[in-house]
Amino acid sequence: NTAAATPAVAQNLVVFSWYDSARKVAVLSALTHGGEKRWSYEIGQFKGAHGLNVVPVIHNGHVILAHLHQLGGFVVSLDADSGRVVWKKNYAQHSPKTTYMTPLVRRRHGRGVPQYEVVVSSTSIGVRGLDVKDGKELWSLPGVFDERCIVSPVDILAGSGKEESLIAVGCKREGGNNVFMAVRPGDIKGEGAGVVWQLESFAPYVPTPVSDGTTLFVMADRGVLQAVDVMTGKPRWQKKFPANFYASPLLIGGKLLCLSRDGEAYALAIGEEAMVLAISDLRPGEEVTWVDATPAVANNSLYVRVGARLDCFRDGK
């Protein structure tokens, strides 16, 4: 699939990456909501086992993307209006695996620190935090991954009111439990970054967990959902589903939505345990192999991509 990556959307702007197979380069394109071309940026060469999936993030008038593949790569910030390069941080290290995570832009805590940073993770560079203004590397935690990173970084204490920070990251592990951990970012001097806890079992490879600031809801690919204490990494409860999952779980109005690869959407009430409220069969059809895209929520609507079909669900009120 030459256009598998999730687009980013802002006011009158849609940005997406795709692979130009004729020229054998990755490209980032920016269009208006009416489909008119605004600008394009040549990401460049790509090498990986599973095709291109560079997901852009739009923040405060900038488009940020991480292109970290087997031949090295970079993190870059582009002006959203023109596509002009604002800053670019190169990482020359070759990697045995290509990274498919989405960068995390988060607010930092403490006096004297940059207000926002972008956090990226990959096999070759570990976990890094960069200043969104100029790309300066603020802190790093190298050497924590042996395999491919698909799970995206998550600011698991966001919304909790705590002044400290924990960022959840993960990667695949061959022949055993995947690696999933919470790391403490570096301080104002870039020091003190380290692993705080690691999930002992049923760690995800593809689905990115979701947090409410107190509890982290972790869905393993093989259908085990865990509610994990964000500070300790200890599971509070587990629930097994008769399905596999690649789509990431969503928290919507205090309920959890989990979409299986077979196209069944599970709505869950969450508390001391998980209770299934409803199971909706989206009827993918024989032309659809798997339902793997994470649903999106906007304007009181739920959007679900089922193969080449896009379904929209709204409250009837």
C-alpha positions as CSV (number, residue, x, y, z in Angstrom):
1,N,0.0,0.0,0.0
2,T,1.7,3.2,-1.2
3,A,-0.5,5.5,1.0
4,A,-1.1,3.6,4.3
5,A,-0.1,6.4,6.7
6,T,-2.7,8.3,8.7
7,P,-3.2,11.9,7.4
8,A,-3.0,15.0,9.7
9,V,-5.7,17.6,9.4
10,A,-5.9,21.3,10.3
11,Q,-8.0,24.3,9.2
12,N,-8.0,24.1,5.4
13,L,-5.0,21.7,5.4
14,V,-4.7,18.0,4.9
15,V,-1.1,16.5,5.1
16,F,-0.2,12.9,4.2
17,S,2.8,10.8,3.2
18,W,2.9,8.3,0.4
19,Y,5.4,6.4,-1.6
20,D,6.2,7.4,-5.2
21,S,7.0,4.0,-6.6
22,A,8.0,5.5,-10.0
23,R,10.8,7.6,-8.5
24,K,11.3,5.3,-5.4
25,V,11.0,8.1,-2.9
26,A,8.7,9.0,0.0
27,V,6.7,12.2,-0.4
28,L,4.7,14.4,2.0
29,S,1.8,16.2,0.3
30,A,-0.3,19.1,1.6
31,L,-3.7,19.8,0.1
32,T,-6.6,22.1,0.9
33,H,-9.9,20.5,2.1
34,G,-11.1,21.0,-1.4
35,G,-8.3,18.9,-2.8
36,E,-6.1,21.7,-4.2
37,K,-2.3,21.2,-3.9
38,R,-0.7,23.5,-1.3
39,W,2.9,22.2,-1.3
40,S,4.9,19.0,-1.2
41,Y,8.1,17.9,0.5
42,E,10.3,15.0,-0.7
43,I,11.0,12.8,2.3
44,G,13.5,10.8,0.3
45,Q,14.6,7.2,0.2
46,F,13.0,4.5,2.2
47,K,14.0,1.0,3.2
48,G,11.8,-1.3,5.3
49,A,10.1,-4.7,5.3
50,H,6.5,-3.5,5.4
51,G,6.2,-0.4,3.3
52,L,6.0,3.3,4.1
53,N,4.1,4.6,7.1
54,V,5.3,8.1,8.0
55,V,2.6,9.8,10.1
56,P,2.8,13.6,10.3
57,V,1.7,15.7,13.3
58,I,0.5,19.3,13.1
59,H,1.4,21.5,16.0
60,N,1.1,25.3,16.3
61,G,1.6,26.0,12.5
62,H,4.2,23.3,12.0
63,V,4.1,19.8,10.5
64,I,6.4,17.4,12.3
65,L,7.3,14.0,11.1
66,A,9.8,11.3,11.9
67,H,11.4,9.2,9.1
68,L,13.5,6.6,10.9
69,H,14.1,3.6,8.7
70,Q,16.8,1.0,8.0
71,L,19.1,3.5,6.3
72,G,19.0,6.0,9.1
73,G,16.6,9.0,8.8
74,F,15.6,12.2,10.5
75,V,13.0,14.2,12.4
76,V,11.9,17.4,10.6
77,S,9.6,20.3,11.3
78,L,8.0,22.1,8.3
79,D,6.1,25.4,8.1
80,A,2.5,24.4,7.6
81,D,1.7,27.2,5.2
82,S,4.6,26.8,2.8
83,G,6.3,23.4,3.5
84,R,9.6,25.2,4.2
85,V,12.0,23.4,6.5
86,V,12.1,25.0,9.9
87,W,14.5,22.5,11.4
88,K,15.8,19.0,10.7
89,K,17.6,16.6,13.1
90,N,19.5,13.9,11.2
91,Y,20.1,10.4,12.7
92,A,22.6,8.6,10.6
93,Q,22.6,5.3,12.5
94,H,21.4,2.4,10.3
95,S,18.7,0.2,11.9
96,P,17.8,-3.4,11.6
97,K,14.2,-2.4,11.6
98,T,12.1,0.5,10.4
99,T,10.0,2.5,12.9
100,Y,6.3,3.0,12.4
101,M,5.4,5.0,15.5
102,T,3.7,8.5,15.4
103,P,5.7,11.3,17.1
104,L,4.3,12.6,20.4
105,V,4.1,16.4,20.9
106,R,3.7,17.1,24.6
107,R,3.9,20.0,27.1
108,R,6.9,19.9,29.5
109,H,6.7,20.7,33.2
110,G,9.1,22.8,35.2
111,R,10.7,26.2,35.1
112,G,13.3,27.0,32.5
113,V,12.4,24.1,30.2
114,P,11.1,24.4,26.7
115,Q,7.3,24.6,26.7
116,Y,6.8,21.7,24.2
117,E,8.8,18.8,23.0
118,V,8.4,16.1,20.4
119,V,9.2,12.6,21.6
120,V,10.2,9.9,19.1
121,S,11.3,6.2,19.5
122,S,13.0,3.7,17.3
123,T,15.3,0.7,17.3
124,S,18.4,2.7,16.3
125,I,18.1,5.8,18.6
126,G,15.9,4.6,21.6
127,V,13.8,7.4,23.0
128,R,14.6,11.1,22.3
129,G,13.0,14.4,23.2
130,L,13.5,17.3,20.9
131,D,12.5,21.0,21.3
132,V,9.7,21.7,18.9
133,K,11.0,25.2,18.2
134,D,14.5,24.3,16.9
135,G,14.9,20.5,17.0
136,K,17.6,20.7,19.8
137,E,17.9,17.3,21.5
138,L,16.7,17.8,25.1
139,W,17.3,14.3,26.4
140,S,17.9,10.8,25.2
141,L,17.6,7.2,26.4
142,P,19.4,5.0,23.8
143,G,19.7,1.3,23.7
144,V,16.3,0.3,25.1
145,F,14.9,-1.4,21.9
146,D,16.1,-4.5,20.0
147,E,13.2,-4.7,17.6
148,R,10.8,-2.6,15.6
149,C,8.8,0.2,17.3
150,I,5.2,0.4,16.2
151,V,3.6,1.5,19.5
152,S,3.7,5.3,19.6
153,P,4.9,7.2,22.7
154,V,2.1,8.1,25.1
155,D,2.3,10.8,27.8
156,I,0.6,8.6,30.4
157,L,0.3,11.3,33.2
158,A,-1.3,13.9,30.9
159,G,-4.5,15.3,32.5
160,S,-3.6,13.9,36.0
161,G,-2.4,17.3,37.4
162,K,0.9,15.8,38.4
163,E,4.1,17.8,37.8
164,E,6.1,14.8,36.9
165,S,6.1,13.0,33.5
166,L,6.1,9.4,32.4
167,I,6.1,8.4,28.7
168,A,5.1,4.9,27.7
169,V,7.0,3.3,24.7
170,G,7.4,-0.2,23.3
171,C,8.8,-2.5,20.7
172,K,8.4,-6.1,19.4
173,R,10.4,-8.9,20.9
174,E,10.9,-12.1,19.0
175,G,9.9,-15.3,20.7
176,G,8.5,-13.8,23.9
177,N,6.6,-10.9,25.6
178,N,6.9,-7.7,23.7
179,V,8.8,-4.8,25.4
180,F,6.5,-2.1,26.9
181,M,7.8,0.4,29.5
182,A,7.3,3.7,31.1
183,V,10.3,6.1,30.9
184,R,11.1,9.2,32.8
185,P,12.3,12.0,30.5
186,G,15.4,14.0,31.2
187,D,15.5,17.1,33.4
188,I,16.4,20.7,32.4
189,K,20.0,19.6,32.0
190,G,19.0,16.6,29.9
191,E,19.9,14.2,32.7
192,G,18.1,11.5,34.7
193,A,16.2,9.8,31.8
194,G,15.5,6.2,32.7
195,V,13.1,3.2,32.7
196,V,10.6,3.4,35.6
197,W,8.7,0.2,35.1
198,Q,8.1,-2.5,32.5
199,L,5.0,-4.5,31.7
200,E,5.6,-8.1,32.6
201,S,3.1,-9.8,30.3
202,F,0.6,-9.2,27.4
203,A,2.5,-6.2,26.1
204,P,1.4,-4.7,22.8
205,Y,3.3,-4.7,19.5
206,V,0.9,-2.7,17.3
207,P,-1.9,-1.1,19.3
208,T,-1.0,2.1,21.2
209,P,-2.4,2.2,24.7
210,V,-4.6,5.0,26.0
211,S,-4.4,6.7,29.4
212,D,-6.8,8.8,31.5
213,G,-3.9,10.0,33.6
214,T,-4.4,7.4,36.3
215,T,-5.0,4.2,34.5
216,L,-3.3,3.0,31.2
217,F,-5.5,0.8,29.1
218,V,-3.3,-1.7,27.2
219,M,-4.6,-3.9,24.4
220,A,-2.3,-6.7,23.3
221,D,-2.4,-7.8,19.7
222,R,-3.9,-11.2,20.7
223,G,-6.8,-9.7,22.5
224,V,-5.8,-9.3,26.2
225,L,-6.9,-5.9,27.6
226,Q,-5.2,-4.7,30.8
227,A,-5.9,-1.8,33.1
228,V,-2.4,-0.8,34.3
229,D,-1.5,1.6,37.1
230,V,0.4,4.4,35.4
231,M,2.8,4.9,38.3
232,T,3.8,1.3,39.0
233,G,2.9,-0.7,35.8
234,K,1.0,-3.2,37.9
235,P,-2.2,-4.5,36.2
236,R,-5.5,-3.9,38.1
237,W,-7.5,-6.2,35.9
238,Q,-7.3,-8.2,32.7
239,K,-10.0,-9.2,30.1
240,K,-9.6,-11.6,27.3
241,F,-11.4,-11.1,24.0
242,P,-11.9,-13.8,21.3
243,A,-10.2,-11.7,18.6
244,N,-7.0,-10.1,17.6
245,F,-6.4,-6.3,17.6
246,Y,-4.2,-3.9,15.6
247,A,-6.3,-0.7,16.0
248,S,-5.6,1.3,19.2
249,P,-8.2,1.5,21.9
250,L,-10.0,4.9,22.4
251,L,-11.5,6.5,25.5
252,I,-14.7,8.3,24.5
253,G,-16.9,9.8,27.2
254,G,-15.5,7.6,29.9
255,K,-16.1,4.4,27.8
256,L,-13.5,2.3,26.0
257,L,-13.9,1.5,22.3
258,C,-11.8,-1.5,21.0
259,L,-12.0,-2.5,17.3
260,S,-10.9,-6.0,16.4
261,R,-9.2,-7.1,13.1
262,D,-12.4,-9.0,12.2
263,G,-14.4,-5.7,12.2
264,E,-16.2,-6.1,15.6
265,A,-16.4,-2.9,17.7
266,Y,-16.5,-3.5,21.5
267,A,-17.9,-0.7,23.7
268,L,-16.8,-1.2,27.3
269,A,-17.7,0.3,30.7
270,I,-14.5,0.6,32.8
271,G,-14.0,0.6,36.5
272,E,-13.0,-2.1,38.9
273,E,-13.3,-4.4,35.9
274,A,-14.3,-4.1,32.2
275,M,-17.9,-4.8,31.2
276,V,-18.9,-5.2,27.6
277,L,-21.8,-2.8,26.9
278,A,-22.2,-3.6,23.2
279,I,-20.6,-5.5,20.3
280,S,-21.2,-4.1,16.8
281,D,-20.4,-6.1,13.7
282,L,-19.2,-3.6,11.1
283,R,-19.7,-6.3,8.3
284,P,-16.4,-5.6,6.5
285,G,-17.3,-7.8,3.5
286,E,-15.3,-10.4,1.6
287,E,-13.2,-7.8,-0.1
288,V,-11.7,-6.7,3.3
289,T,-8.9,-8.8,4.7
290,W,-8.5,-7.0,8.1
291,V,-9.9,-4.0,9.9
292,D,-6.7,-2.4,11.3
293,A,-7.1,1.4,11.3
294,T,-7.7,3.1,14.6
295,P,-11.1,5.0,14.6
296,A,-11.1,8.8,14.8
297,V,-13.4,11.1,16.8
298,A,-14.4,14.6,15.6
299,N,-17.4,16.9,15.8
300,N,-19.5,14.5,17.9
301,S,-18.9,11.8,15.3
302,L,-17.0,8.5,15.2
303,Y,-15.2,7.6,11.9
304,V,-14.2,4.0,11.2
305,R,-12.2,2.9,8.1
306,V,-13.2,-0.6,7.0
307,G,-11.0,-1.5,4.1
308,A,-11.7,1.2,1.4
309,R,-15.0,2.1,3.1
310,L,-15.4,4.9,5.6
311,D,-18.3,4.6,8.1
312,C,-19.5,7.6,10.3
313,F,-21.5,7.1,13.5
314,R,-23.4,9.9,15.3
315,D,-25.5,10.2,18.3
316,G,-29.1,10.5,17.1
317,K,-29.9,13.3,19.6
